[in-house]
Amino acid sequence: MTGAAGTNVHATAVVIESRCLLFIGPSGSGKSSVALACLMAARDHGLFAALVADDQVFVSTVNGRIIARRPSSIAGLAELRGAGIVPVASLQSAVLDYAILPVSPPFKERVPPETERHVLPDGNALPLLRLPLMAGLRPFDTLRLLLAKTAVISQ
């Protein structure tokens, strides 16, 4: 659905430090729980971390930048599947940097393409990072490795 606030995307958006991440995937795939786990782990490491929106994210493009906004009806709320709705410190909006796709084994590809992108409903695209969810790996630590790798590639 597209409106004045943008296109409604079924995703979860969080800000960690200066990066806004859009966790994507089918319903029930764990995007909210992984996003919240990363958000809480970032805070545990003393980093700034906040929710933009959970389940519904309004995405629009302003001056060539892709913006994530929260619907006012769910501001500061996130769903913990099986536990219900919980309050989370949040921001009204942020500039999106990456789409994050949580993936569980077995993996289709051993190594995904480095230039993979996630196309949004409005035709814009974000760099896509696949976040493997495997026993023994903490999602936030894995996310940090992936983000560090992209910084090295872009230099």
Order of alpha helices (4+ residues) and beta strands (2+ residues): beta-beta-beta-beta-alpha-beta-beta-beta-beta-beta-beta-beta-beta-alpha
